[in-house]
Every structure is written in C-alpha cells, then in structure tokens.
C-alpha cells in the first residue's frame, strides 16, 4: 500500500472504530448507566492520548527524525 492510499484509508478506519466504540458504549449504557459514564471517560482520555501521539509521530516524520523521540 502506498503512502497516499494509507492516508486515504485512515479517516475511514477512524470512523469505523469510532462507530464500533460508540455502539459498545450504548450497549453498556442499556445495562448500567454509571458504568457507561466511566467507560466513556476512559475512552475519551484514550482517544486524546492517541490523537496526541499521532500528531507527534507525524511531526517527527515531517522533520525527518526517523530515529525516535529522544532529544539530542
């Protein structure tokens, strides 16, 4: 898969993943609402951490520092 194909596939995968998680959250809410609130908070933190890591990784790739996140 080329880089262009990967970039086009990412939004669809993110959308599919989001829909799957929301459906799971609704299923939990149908059984136990406080559990769904806690699960929603955990998933929200996880999503923010993942987005921050993706932005950091993209910045490193653009800069050309492919070695990792260590400082020099």
JOGINOR-V635040 format. One record per helix or strand of 2 or more residues. SS is the DSSP state (hx for helix, st for strand). FROM is the first residue (numbers start at 1). LEN is the number of residues. If there is no record, write none. Layout:
BEGIN
ss,from,len
SS,FROM,LEN
SS,FROM,LEN
END
This chain:
BEGIN
ss,from,len
hx,3,29
hx,33,31
END
